Amino acid sequence: MGLGRYRAAVPEDVTIQTHRLELGAAVRILFPGRSHVQLIHSDMRRALGEGTDSLWRLAPAAYRILERTVLPRSERVIAFSAAETDRLRALGVRAERMMTWFDPALFHPDPDVVVAPCDELS
């Protein structure tokens, strides 16, 4: 695992962000006391259910244990799904929501094309 191999090269004063919960757990072990931000891309209520390709559907209890271990110790928890943000907050996690889209009125490839701004998506 590259995280363990190169941990000496990671400066002491940087915040480490992880985008998978199991990597968040590894960070807690390999970098104790370091600033850590956990990002959650999926709606885990769906990902842990039937009909998904997530491996966590095979071990939902293990995922819940990781959540209870990693998330309270993270400096920030950022979820990209409104449903996931609400679920985490209901569990007592200080979760923030971040949008994952861009506003085409601010960014678009053709400067001659004018696009109306997007409303916030839920």
Phi, psi and omega per residue, in radians:
M1 nan 2.166 -3.081
G2 -1.059 -0.562 -3.134
L3 -1.028 -0.765 3.120
G4 -1.264 -0.703 -3.097
R5 -1.112 -0.670 -3.047
Y6 -1.850 0.266 -3.067
R7 -1.098 -0.513 3.111
A8 -1.162 -0.413 -3.123
A9 -1.464 -0.184 -3.129
V10 -1.425 2.070 -3.118
P11 -1.020 2.588 -3.107
E12 -1.103 -0.547 -2.981
D13 -1.677 0.238 3.140
V14 -1.713 2.633 3.025
T15 -1.522 2.306 -3.139
I16 -1.703 2.235 3.059
Q17 -1.963 2.477 3.089
T18 -2.212 2.602 -3.088
H19 -1.997 0.105 3.043
R20 -2.372 2.407 -3.051
L21 -1.099 -0.638 3.134
E22 -1.166 -0.534 3.046
L23 -1.266 -0.568 3.027
G24 -1.056 -0.693 3.088
A25 -1.136 -0.705 3.111
A26 -1.107 -0.679 3.110
V27 -1.094 -0.713 3.131
R28 -1.060 -0.583 -3.129
I29 -1.432 -0.815 -3.046
L30 -1.369 -0.460 -3.088
F31 -2.279 1.069 -3.096
P32 -1.066 2.391 3.109
G33 1.430 -0.067 -3.129
R34 -1.457 2.687 3.086
S35 -1.188 2.286 -3.052
H36 -2.414 2.312 3.037
V37 -2.015 2.198 3.121
Q38 -1.809 2.169 3.073
L39 -1.861 2.396 -3.113
I40 -2.143 2.012 -3.037
H41 -1.558 -0.402 -2.995
S42 -1.867 2.784 2.930
D43 -1.518 1.728 -2.977
M44 -1.198 -0.379 3.065
R45 -1.052 -0.695 3.086
R46 -1.344 -0.729 -3.055
A47 -1.133 -0.454 -3.141
L48 -1.549 -0.058 -3.082
G49 -1.625 -3.092 3.128
E50 -1.221 2.681 3.038
G51 1.361 0.333 3.111
T52 -2.058 2.778 3.119
D53 -1.668 0.064 3.103
S54 -1.147 2.292 3.084
L55 -1.156 -0.400 3.129
W56 -1.118 -0.340 3.102
R57 -1.091 -0.385 3.133
L58 -1.460 -0.300 -3.110
A59 -2.520 1.064 -3.094
P60 -1.090 -0.558 3.126
A61 -1.145 -0.666 3.099
A62 -1.122 -0.689 3.107
Y63 -1.092 -0.760 -3.139
R64 -1.102 -0.645 3.088
I65 -1.116 -0.775 3.092
L66 -1.058 -0.732 3.104
E67 -1.001 -0.841 -3.103
R68 -1.182 -0.392 -3.130
T69 -1.568 -0.816 -2.998
V70 -1.453 -0.839 -2.968
L71 -1.101 -0.762 3.122
P72 -1.131 -0.388 -3.113
R73 -1.650 -0.043 3.128
S74 -1.465 2.480 3.119
E75 -1.115 -0.692 3.083
R76 -2.455 2.572 3.012
V77 -2.172 2.104 -3.100
I78 -2.090 2.156 3.117
A79 -1.963 2.533 -3.111
F80 -1.727 -0.031 3.139
S81 -2.008 2.340 3.097
A82 -1.071 -0.727 -3.140
A83 -1.108 -0.709 -3.140
E84 -1.204 -0.694 3.092
T85 -1.028 -0.830 3.130
D86 -1.089 -0.740 3.140
R87 -1.076 -0.786 -3.125
L88 -1.150 -0.724 3.109
R89 -1.085 -0.655 3.100
A90 -1.120 -0.442 3.085
L91 -1.493 -0.031 3.140
G92 1.601 0.172 3.119
V93 -1.470 2.367 3.083
R94 -1.373 1.256 -3.071
A95 -1.544 2.470 3.039
E96 -1.933 2.694 3.096
R97 -1.884 2.402 3.097
M98 -2.246 2.381 3.104
M99 -1.378 2.607 -3.113
T100 -2.007 0.205 3.125
W101 -1.920 2.940 3.062
F102 -1.999 2.768 3.136
D103 -1.585 1.966 -3.087
P104 -1.135 -0.258 3.061
A105 -1.272 -0.400 3.138
L106 -1.728 -0.516 -3.100
F107 -2.384 2.085 3.039
H108 -2.733 2.641 -3.021
P109 -1.258 -0.452 -3.072
D110 -1.914 1.958 -3.086
P111 -1.140 -0.293 3.133
D112 -1.496 -0.170 -3.131
V113 -1.677 2.195 3.096
V114 -1.849 2.221 -3.105
V115 -2.122 2.393 3.110
A116 -1.167 2.520 3.127
P117 -1.145 2.653 3.109
C118 -1.440 2.592 2.939
D119 -1.463 2.785 3.122
E120 -1.069 2.313 3.112
L121 -1.548 2.618 3.090
S122 -1.745 nan nan
